[in-house]
Amino acid sequence: MDEKTFSVNDAISSLWDKLGGWLDAIILKLPNFAVAILVMIVFYFAAKIISKFSQRVLLKKINEESIKQMLGKIIFAVILIIGFFIALGVMELDKVLTSVLAGAGVVGLAIGLALQGTLSNTFSGLMLSFLPKVRIGDYIEAGDSKGYVTEISLRNITIRQTDNEYVIIPNSIFIDNPFTNYSWSERSRVDVSCGVGYEDDLQQVEDIVLKVISDTFPHQEGESIDFFFTEFGDSSINFVTRFWIDSKKPKPKLAAQHKAIKLIKKNFDEAGINIPFPIRTLDFGKNKLQMASKQEE
């Protein structure tokens, strides 16, 4: 019994010694602990200020508000993590700091492997945000889809087609494939094709078309109206005319084609120029003769 009592007393005494040592260490570390808390508070407010400043000034070229907010949160988190590591250094917890960094590396590697597709879309979204070739409201063609860009998020790009259907394209797929941005240039060229009869005066046709287009659609310096006869068709001599208009979307081009076709048709009618249409004649005479000869037999 005495030995057991002695061992228990030793254990209790050792425990109190350790607790006393920890208490002394805590008391000695109180100034460092206070400085570490102060460091975290300073970095917290600094992170908020820098995050808001970056959203207003540094990220002003990004059109999508959701991406601005997300980048602001990332900046806030990075600054806060830096403050956390500095606070650990102030408290002289170097071993803990090393363990945290090692654990963060392992966790980051695991997360990166598990979310390869998501991270690829995220980085592609960041690239699209700073890419001036694609902006909110642009009319683009990507693969088989045409429409207006309504959203560029960290995961995908959203296109609203002219039939009001929406197409969602992952950022990694969009950025790795060619696309056409019809809104990038202020001026677009419109093509109108037609055909005239073989009996018509081709020079008169060319003069009428060039006058109609030049009077209706003003051209800027360096631009010209093109007119070319393209082929001898089955029932007409075909031509194409090309001219320029202000257009960053498809509707003005359709409206210009609509107007040009009406004016060309009107002026051709007034000048007596024929716009022929294909005529197909079916001759059954030979078949009838064959049928008659068979009946006589």
Summary of the structure (lengths in Angstrom):
residues: 297
radius of gyration: 38.8
end to end distance: 138.5
largest distance: 141.6
contacts: 776
relative contact order: 0.07
helix: 58%
strand: 18%
